[in-house]
Amino acid sequence: MKLRREKLESMLVDDPGDQTLRYMLAMELEKAAEHDRSIDMLQQLMDDELPYVPAFLMAGQQLARLQRNDAAVDVYRSGIQQAKQQNDPHAAGEMEQFLAELT
C-alpha cells in the first residue's frame, strides 16, 4: 500500500486541489493507522469552497471507530446538511443512519 500512497502524493504535487486524490490519500492514511493525518485531510475536504460530501461520511465513521463520538455526531450533522444542499439524498440518508446509531 505504500506504493499507492506514494503515487497519490506524487499526483497531488501536480494537482494539490484535486478532491478525489486528496480523499483517496486520506483513506490510505487511515489504513496505515495515521488517523490524525487522515482526519485532518478529510477536514480540509469538508472545508473546501464546495465541500466534498464523502469526506463527512468517512470522517464520521473514523471518528466513531476511535470512540470520538461527540466529534462524529458533529461531522454527521454537518455532512447531512451539506449533502442536502448538494442534492445528494443518498449520502444524507447514510449519514442519518450512522448518526442515529450514535445518538
C-alpha positions as CSV (number, residue, x, y, z in Angstrom):
1,M,0.0,0.0,0.0
2,K,3.0,2.3,0.5
3,L,3.4,2.4,-3.3
4,R,-0.2,3.6,-3.7
5,R,0.2,6.2,-1.1
6,E,3.5,7.5,-2.7
7,K,1.8,7.6,-6.1
8,L,-1.1,9.6,-4.7
9,E,1.3,12.0,-3.0
10,S,3.2,12.5,-6.2
11,M,0.0,13.1,-8.2
12,L,-1.1,15.7,-5.6
13,V,2.1,17.7,-6.2
14,D,0.9,18.3,-9.7
15,D,-2.7,19.0,-8.7
16,P,-3.0,19.8,-5.0
17,G,-6.6,20.8,-5.2
18,D,-7.9,17.5,-6.6
19,Q,-10.6,16.4,-4.2
20,T,-10.6,12.8,-5.3
21,L,-6.9,12.4,-4.9
22,R,-7.0,14.1,-1.5
23,Y,-9.8,11.8,-0.4
24,M,-8.0,8.7,-1.6
25,L,-4.9,9.7,0.2
26,A,-6.9,10.3,3.4
27,M,-8.2,6.7,3.1
28,E,-4.7,5.4,2.6
29,L,-3.6,7.2,5.7
30,E,-6.4,5.7,7.7
31,K,-5.4,2.2,6.5
32,A,-1.9,3.0,7.8
33,A,-3.4,3.9,11.2
34,E,-2.4,7.6,10.7
35,H,-5.7,8.6,12.0
36,D,-5.0,12.2,12.9
37,R,-3.5,13.0,9.5
38,S,-6.4,11.2,7.8
39,I,-9.0,13.1,9.7
40,D,-7.1,16.4,9.1
41,M,-7.2,15.7,5.3
42,L,-10.9,14.9,5.5
43,Q,-11.5,18.1,7.4
44,Q,-9.7,20.0,4.7
45,L,-12.1,18.5,2.2
46,M,-15.0,19.4,4.3
47,D,-13.7,23.0,4.5
48,D,-13.3,23.3,0.7
49,E,-15.3,26.0,-1.1
50,L,-17.5,23.2,-2.3
51,P,-17.3,20.6,0.5
52,Y,-16.6,17.0,-0.6
53,V,-19.6,15.1,0.8
54,P,-18.0,11.7,1.1
55,A,-15.4,13.2,3.4
56,F,-18.1,13.8,6.0
57,L,-19.2,10.2,5.9
58,M,-15.7,8.8,6.2
59,A,-14.6,11.2,8.9
60,G,-17.7,10.4,10.9
61,Q,-17.1,6.7,10.6
62,Q,-13.4,7.0,11.5
63,L,-14.1,9.3,14.5
64,A,-16.7,6.8,15.8
65,R,-14.3,3.9,15.5
66,L,-11.8,6.0,17.5
67,Q,-14.5,6.5,20.2
68,R,-14.7,10.2,19.4
69,N,-18.4,10.1,19.3
70,D,-19.2,13.8,20.0
71,A,-17.0,14.8,17.1
72,A,-18.5,12.1,14.9
73,V,-22.0,13.4,15.7
74,D,-21.0,16.9,14.8
75,V,-19.4,15.8,11.5
76,Y,-22.5,13.7,10.6
77,R,-24.8,16.7,11.3
78,S,-22.8,19.0,9.1
79,G,-22.5,16.3,6.4
80,I,-26.2,15.7,6.3
81,Q,-26.8,19.4,5.9
82,Q,-24.1,19.7,3.2
83,A,-25.4,16.6,1.3
84,K,-28.9,18.0,1.3
85,Q,-27.6,21.3,-0.1
86,Q,-25.7,19.5,-2.8
87,N,-28.8,17.4,-3.6
88,D,-27.3,14.1,-2.5
89,P,-30.1,12.4,-0.6
90,H,-28.4,9.0,-0.6
91,A,-25.4,10.4,1.3
92,A,-27.6,12.3,3.6
93,G,-29.6,9.1,4.4
94,E,-26.4,7.1,5.0
95,M,-25.2,9.7,7.5
96,E,-28.6,9.9,9.1
97,Q,-28.4,6.2,9.8
98,F,-24.9,6.4,11.3
99,L,-26.0,9.4,13.4
100,A,-28.9,7.5,14.7
101,E,-26.6,4.8,15.9
102,L,-24.6,7.3,17.9
103,T,-27.4,9.3,19.5
